[in-house]
């Protein structure tokens, strides 16, 4: 298992502190665009295994902190509309750099919610 900068930080702030992350590389040729039926597409997705306390992030390209945070927000808040997640992730990264991401996570109510 590899690690990414700030992964423990984000896991903790989003209520997933006891979870570990497994990164699974996916062959880009195995990724098919459902509309065009063409192969070799970019993909980042995650599955959570609550019983094992594991987040499996599958990716066909190099991923960064924003990709990781996007997937963790989606796991912690499955009812949050997808189009809101990218701007929230960008804002959280900026507030982490200023030192006050925890306050924003609390203000936005982004702690773990399991349906």
MIMARBA-320830 format. One record per residue: residue in three letters; x, y, z of N, C-alpha, C, O in turn. Coordinates in steps of 0.05 Angstrom, whole numbers. Layout:
BEGIN
+------+--------+--------+--------+--------+--------+--------+--------+--------+--------+--------+--------+--------+
: code :     nu :     nv :     nw :    cau :    cav :    caw :     cu :     cv :     cw :     ou :     ov :     ow :
+------+--------+--------+--------+--------+--------+--------+--------+--------+--------+--------+--------+--------+
:  ALA :      X :      Y :      Z :      X :      Y :      Z :      X :      Y :      Z :      X :      Y :      Z :
...
+------+--------+--------+--------+--------+--------+--------+--------+--------+--------+--------+--------+--------+
//
This chain:
BEGIN
+------+--------+--------+--------+--------+--------+--------+--------+--------+--------+--------+--------+--------+
: code :     nu :     nv :     nw :    cau :    cav :    caw :     cu :     cv :     cw :     ou :     ov :     ow :
+------+--------+--------+--------+--------+--------+--------+--------+--------+--------+--------+--------+--------+
:  UNK :     17 :    -24 :      0 :      0 :      0 :      0 :     18 :     25 :      0 :     36 :     27 :     17 :
:  UNK :     12 :     43 :    -18 :     27 :     68 :    -18 :     11 :     89 :     -3 :    -12 :     84 :      4 :
:  UNK :     23 :    111 :      2 :     10 :    132 :     16 :     11 :    158 :      0 :     29 :    161 :    -17 :
:  UNK :     -7 :    175 :      6 :     -7 :    201 :     -7 :     -6 :    222 :     14 :    -18 :    219 :     36 :
:  UNK :      8 :    244 :      9 :      8 :    266 :     29 :    -20 :    274 :     37 :    -38 :    276 :     21 :
:  UNK :    -24 :    277 :     63 :    -49 :    286 :     75 :    -71 :    265 :     75 :    -94 :    272 :     83 :
:  UNK :    -66 :    241 :     67 :    -88 :    221 :     67 :    -98 :    216 :     95 :   -122 :    215 :     99 :
:  UNK :    -80 :    213 :    115 :    -89 :    208 :    143 :   -104 :    233 :    153 :   -124 :    230 :    168 :
:  UNK :    -95 :    256 :    146 :   -108 :    281 :    154 :   -137 :    282 :    145 :   -155 :    287 :    161 :
:  UNK :   -141 :    277 :    119 :   -168 :    278 :    108 :   -185 :    255 :    119 :   -209 :    260 :    125 :
:  UNK :   -174 :    232 :    122 :   -190 :    210 :    133 :   -200 :    217 :    161 :   -223 :    213 :    168 :
:  UNK :   -182 :    229 :    177 :   -189 :    237 :    204 :   -211 :    258 :    204 :   -231 :    256 :    219 :
:  UNK :   -207 :    279 :    189 :   -226 :    301 :    189 :   -254 :    293 :    179 :   -274 :    304 :    187 :
:  UNK :   -255 :    273 :    161 :   -280 :    265 :    149 :   -293 :    242 :    164 :   -313 :    231 :    155 :
:  UNK :   -282 :    235 :    188 :   -295 :    214 :    204 :   -287 :    186 :    196 :   -301 :    167 :    203 :
:  UNK :   -266 :    184 :    180 :   -257 :    157 :    170 :   -229 :    151 :    181 :   -214 :    136 :    169 :
:  UNK :   -223 :    162 :    205 :   -197 :    160 :    216 :   -186 :    132 :    221 :   -161 :    128 :    220 :
:  UNK :   -203 :    112 :    225 :   -194 :     85 :    229 :   -190 :     69 :    204 :   -181 :     47 :    204 :
:  UNK :   -198 :     81 :    181 :   -197 :     67 :    156 :   -169 :     69 :    144 :   -154 :     88 :    151 :
:  UNK :   -162 :     50 :    127 :   -138 :     52 :    112 :   -145 :     53 :     82 :   -167 :     45 :     75 :
:  UNK :   -127 :     62 :     66 :   -132 :     65 :     38 :   -114 :     45 :     22 :    -90 :     43 :     27 :
:  UNK :   -126 :     31 :      4 :   -112 :     14 :    -15 :   -115 :     28 :    -43 :   -138 :     35 :    -51 :
:  UNK :    -93 :     31 :    -56 :    -94 :     43 :    -83 :    -91 :     20 :   -103 :    -72 :      5 :   -102 :
:  UNK :   -110 :     18 :   -121 :   -110 :     -4 :   -141 :   -109 :      8 :   -169 :   -127 :     23 :   -177 :
:  UNK :    -87 :      3 :   -183 :    -84 :     13 :   -210 :   -102 :     -3 :   -229 :   -103 :    -28 :   -228 :
:  UNK :   -115 :     11 :   -247 :   -133 :     -1 :   -267 :   -120 :      5 :   -294 :   -112 :     28 :   -300 :
:  UNK :   -120 :    -15 :   -311 :   -109 :    -11 :   -339 :   -128 :      8 :   -353 :   -152 :      2 :   -355 :
:  UNK :   -118 :     30 :   -364 :   -136 :     49 :   -378 :   -150 :     37 :   -402 :   -171 :     46 :   -409 :
:  UNK :   -139 :     16 :   -413 :   -152 :      3 :   -436 :   -176 :    -13 :   -427 :   -193 :    -21 :   -443 :
:  UNK :   -178 :    -18 :   -401 :   -202 :    -32 :   -390 :   -225 :    -13 :   -384 :   -247 :    -22 :   -378 :
:  UNK :   -219 :     13 :   -385 :   -240 :     33 :   -379 :   -254 :     41 :   -405 :   -241 :     50 :   -424 :
:  UNK :   -280 :     37 :   -406 :   -296 :     42 :   -430 :   -315 :     65 :   -425 :   -330 :     65 :   -405 :
:  UNK :   -315 :     84 :   -442 :   -335 :    106 :   -441 :   -362 :     94 :   -449 :   -366 :     83 :   -470 :
:  UNK :   -381 :     96 :   -431 :   -408 :     84 :   -435 :   -423 :     96 :   -458 :   -440 :     83 :   -470 :
:  UNK :   -418 :    121 :   -464 :   -432 :    134 :   -486 :   -420 :    128 :   -514 :   -435 :    121 :   -532 :
:  UNK :   -394 :    130 :   -516 :   -381 :    126 :   -542 :   -371 :     97 :   -546 :   -365 :     89 :   -568 :
:  UNK :   -370 :     82 :   -524 :   -361 :     54 :   -525 :   -331 :     52 :   -532 :   -321 :     31 :   -540 :
:  UNK :   -316 :     74 :   -529 :   -288 :     74 :   -534 :   -272 :     68 :   -509 :   -281 :     74 :   -487 :
:  UNK :   -249 :     56 :   -513 :   -231 :     49 :   -490 :   -210 :     70 :   -485 :   -208 :     90 :   -499 :
:  UNK :   -194 :     65 :   -465 :   -171 :     81 :   -457 :   -179 :    108 :   -446 :   -171 :    129 :   -456 :
:  UNK :   -196 :    107 :   -426 :   -205 :    131 :   -413 :   -194 :    134 :   -384 :   -185 :    114 :   -372 :
:  UNK :   -194 :    158 :   -374 :   -186 :    163 :   -347 :   -208 :    155 :   -328 :   -231 :    159 :   -333 :
:  UNK :   -199 :    144 :   -305 :   -219 :    136 :   -285 :   -207 :    138 :   -257 :   -184 :    130 :   -253 :
:  UNK :   -223 :    149 :   -239 :   -216 :    148 :   -210 :   -243 :    143 :   -196 :   -262 :    157 :   -200 :
:  UNK :   -243 :    123 :   -180 :   -267 :    115 :   -165 :   -259 :    102 :   -139 :   -236 :     94 :   -135 :
:  UNK :   -278 :     99 :   -121 :   -272 :     88 :    -95 :   -295 :     69 :    -86 :   -318 :     73 :    -93 :
:  UNK :   -287 :     50 :    -71 :   -306 :     32 :    -57 :   -298 :     32 :    -28 :   -274 :     34 :    -21 :
:  UNK :   -318 :     31 :    -11 :   -312 :     30 :     18 :   -322 :      3 :     29 :   -344 :     -6 :     22 :
:  UNK :   -305 :     -9 :     44 :   -312 :    -34 :     58 :   -312 :    -28 :     88 :   -292 :    -29 :    101 :
:  UNK :   -336 :    -21 :     98 :   -338 :    -13 :    126 :   -330 :    -35 :    145 :   -318 :    -29 :    166 :
:  UNK :   -337 :    -60 :    139 :   -331 :    -82 :    158 :   -300 :    -84 :    161 :   -291 :    -89 :    184 :
:  UNK :   -285 :    -81 :    140 :   -256 :    -83 :    141 :   -242 :    -56 :    146 :   -218 :    -55 :    150 :
:  UNK :   -258 :    -34 :    146 :   -248 :     -7 :    149 :   -227 :     -1 :    128 :   -204 :      8 :    134 :
:  UNK :   -234 :     -6 :    103 :   -216 :     -1 :     80 :   -230 :     15 :     59 :   -254 :     11 :     53 :
:  UNK :   -216 :     34 :     48 :   -225 :     49 :     25 :   -207 :     40 :      2 :   -182 :     44 :      3 :
:  UNK :   -219 :     29 :    -19 :   -203 :     21 :    -42 :   -207 :     41 :    -64 :   -229 :     45 :    -74 :
:  UNK :   -185 :     55 :    -71 :   -186 :     75 :    -93 :   -175 :     62 :   -118 :   -151 :     54 :   -118 :
:  UNK :   -191 :     61 :   -138 :   -183 :     50 :   -164 :   -178 :     73 :   -183 :   -194 :     92 :   -184 :
:  UNK :   -157 :     71 :   -198 :   -149 :     94 :   -215 :   -134 :     84 :   -240 :   -119 :     65 :   -238 :
:  UNK :   -139 :     97 :   -262 :   -125 :     91 :   -287 :   -104 :    112 :   -294 :    -90 :    109 :   -314 :
:  UNK :   -101 :    132 :   -277 :    -82 :    153 :   -282 :    -70 :    161 :   -255 :    -80 :    153 :   -234 :
:  UNK :    -49 :    177 :   -256 :    -38 :    188 :   -231 :    -58 :    205 :   -217 :    -72 :    221 :   -230 :
:  UNK :    -60 :    202 :   -191 :    -80 :    218 :   -176 :    -66 :    236 :   -156 :    -43 :    230 :   -148 :
:  UNK :    -79 :    257 :   -149 :    -68 :    276 :   -129 :    -86 :    279 :   -105 :   -106 :    265 :   -102 :
:  UNK :    -79 :    298 :    -89 :    -95 :    303 :    -65 :   -124 :    310 :    -71 :   -142 :    301 :    -56 :
:  UNK :   -129 :    326 :    -92 :   -156 :    333 :    -98 :   -173 :    309 :   -106 :   -196 :    307 :    -99 :
:  UNK :   -161 :    290 :   -121 :   -175 :    265 :   -128 :   -182 :    249 :   -103 :   -204 :    239 :   -100 :
:  UNK :   -162 :    246 :    -86 :   -166 :    231 :    -61 :   -188 :    244 :    -44 :   -206 :    230 :    -35 :
:  UNK :   -186 :    270 :    -40 :   -206 :    284 :    -24 :   -234 :    282 :    -36 :   -253 :    278 :    -22 :
:  UNK :   -236 :    284 :    -62 :   -261 :    282 :    -76 :   -274 :    255 :    -70 :   -298 :    254 :    -63 :
:  UNK :   -259 :    233 :    -71 :   -270 :    207 :    -66 :   -278 :    204 :    -36 :   -298 :    191 :    -30 :
:  UNK :   -261 :    214 :    -18 :   -268 :    212 :     11 :   -293 :    228 :     18 :   -309 :    219 :     34 :
:  UNK :   -296 :    252 :      6 :   -320 :    267 :     11 :   -345 :    252 :      2 :   -365 :    251 :     15 :
:  UNK :   -342 :    240 :    -22 :   -364 :    225 :    -33 :   -372 :    201 :    -15 :   -395 :    194 :    -12 :
:  UNK :   -352 :    188 :     -4 :   -357 :    165 :     14 :   -369 :    174 :     40 :   -389 :    162 :     49 :
:  UNK :   -359 :    196 :     51 :   -369 :    205 :     77 :   -396 :    218 :     74 :   -411 :    220 :     94 :
:  UNK :   -403 :    228 :     51 :   -428 :    242 :     46 :   -441 :    233 :     20 :   -442 :    248 :      1 :
:  UNK :   -451 :    208 :     20 :   -462 :    197 :     -6 :   -485 :    212 :    -17 :   -491 :    209 :    -41 :
:  UNK :   -499 :    228 :     -2 :   -523 :    243 :    -12 :   -515 :    270 :    -24 :   -532 :    284 :    -35 :
:  UNK :   -490 :    278 :    -20 :   -481 :    304 :    -31 :   -480 :    303 :    -61 :   -467 :    285 :    -72 :
:  UNK :   -492 :    322 :    -75 :   -491 :    322 :   -104 :   -463 :    323 :   -115 :   -446 :    338 :   -105 :
:  UNK :   -457 :    307 :   -135 :   -430 :    304 :   -145 :   -418 :    331 :   -155 :   -395 :    336 :   -152 :
:  UNK :   -435 :    347 :   -167 :   -425 :    373 :   -178 :   -416 :    392 :   -156 :   -402 :    411 :   -162 :
:  UNK :   -423 :    387 :   -131 :   -414 :    404 :   -109 :   -388 :    395 :    -97 :   -375 :    410 :    -82 :
:  UNK :   -380 :    370 :   -102 :   -357 :    358 :    -89 :   -331 :    371 :    -98 :   -314 :    377 :    -81 :
:  UNK :   -327 :    375 :   -124 :   -302 :    387 :   -134 :   -296 :    414 :   -122 :   -274 :    419 :   -112 :
:  UNK :   -316 :    433 :   -122 :   -311 :    459 :   -110 :   -305 :    457 :    -80 :   -289 :    472 :    -69 :
:  UNK :   -319 :    439 :    -66 :   -315 :    435 :    -37 :   -286 :    425 :    -33 :   -272 :    435 :    -15 :
:  UNK :   -278 :    405 :    -49 :   -251 :    394 :    -46 :   -230 :    416 :    -50 :   -210 :    418 :    -35 :
:  UNK :   -233 :    432 :    -71 :   -214 :    454 :    -76 :   -213 :    474 :    -53 :   -191 :    483 :    -45 :
:  UNK :   -236 :    481 :    -42 :   -237 :    499 :    -20 :   -224 :    487 :      5 :   -209 :    501 :     19 :
:  UNK :   -229 :    462 :     10 :   -217 :    449 :     33 :   -186 :    448 :     31 :   -173 :    452 :     51 :
:  UNK :   -176 :    442 :      7 :   -147 :    441 :      4 :   -135 :    469 :      9 :   -115 :    472 :     22 :
:  UNK :   -148 :    490 :     -1 :   -139 :    517 :      4 :   -140 :    524 :     34 :   -122 :    537 :     44 :
:  UNK :   -161 :    515 :     48 :   -163 :    521 :     76 :   -143 :    505 :     92 :   -133 :    514 :    113 :
:  UNK :   -137 :    480 :     83 :   -116 :    465 :     96 :    -89 :    480 :     95 :    -74 :    480 :    114 :
:  UNK :    -84 :    491 :     72 :    -59 :    506 :     69 :    -58 :    531 :     87 :    -36 :    539 :     95 :
:  UNK :    -81 :    541 :     94 :    -82 :    564 :    113 :    -85 :    555 :    142 :    -83 :    571 :    160 :
:  UNK :    -90 :    529 :    146 :    -91 :    518 :    173 :   -118 :    517 :    186 :   -120 :    512 :    210 :
:  UNK :   -140 :    521 :    171 :   -166 :    520 :    184 :   -186 :    502 :    170 :   -210 :    509 :    169 :
:  UNK :   -177 :    480 :    158 :   -195 :    462 :    145 :   -214 :    448 :    164 :   -237 :    442 :    156 :
:  UNK :   -205 :    443 :    188 :   -223 :    429 :    207 :   -248 :    445 :    212 :   -270 :    434 :    213 :
:  UNK :   -246 :    471 :    216 :   -269 :    488 :    221 :   -288 :    488 :    197 :   -312 :    488 :    201 :
:  UNK :   -277 :    487 :    172 :   -295 :    486 :    149 :   -309 :    459 :    146 :   -332 :    458 :    139 :
:  UNK :   -295 :    437 :    153 :   -308 :    411 :    152 :   -331 :    410 :    171 :   -352 :    400 :    164 :
:  UNK :   -328 :    421 :    195 :   -349 :    422 :    215 :   -372 :    440 :    205 :   -395 :    433 :    207 :
:  UNK :   -365 :    464 :    195 :   -385 :    483 :    186 :   -402 :    472 :    163 :   -426 :    477 :    161 :
:  UNK :   -389 :    456 :    145 :   -404 :    444 :    123 :   -418 :    418 :    130 :   -432 :    407 :    114 :
:  UNK :   -413 :    408 :    154 :   -425 :    383 :    162 :   -416 :    359 :    146 :   -432 :    342 :    138 :
:  UNK :   -390 :    358 :    141 :   -379 :    337 :    123 :   -369 :    312 :    137 :   -356 :    296 :    125 :
:  UNK :   -375 :    309 :    163 :   -367 :    285 :    177 :   -381 :    260 :    165 :   -399 :    263 :    149 :
:  UNK :   -372 :    237 :    174 :   -382 :    212 :    163 :   -412 :    208 :    167 :   -422 :    212 :    189 :
:  UNK :   -426 :    202 :    145 :   -454 :    195 :    145 :   -458 :    169 :    130 :   -455 :    169 :    105 :
:  UNK :   -465 :    148 :    144 :   -470 :    123 :    131 :   -500 :    119 :    129 :   -514 :    119 :    149 :
:  UNK :   -510 :    117 :    104 :   -540 :    115 :    101 :   -551 :     90 :    113 :   -575 :     85 :    112 :
+------+--------+--------+--------+--------+--------+--------+--------+--------+--------+--------+--------+--------+
//
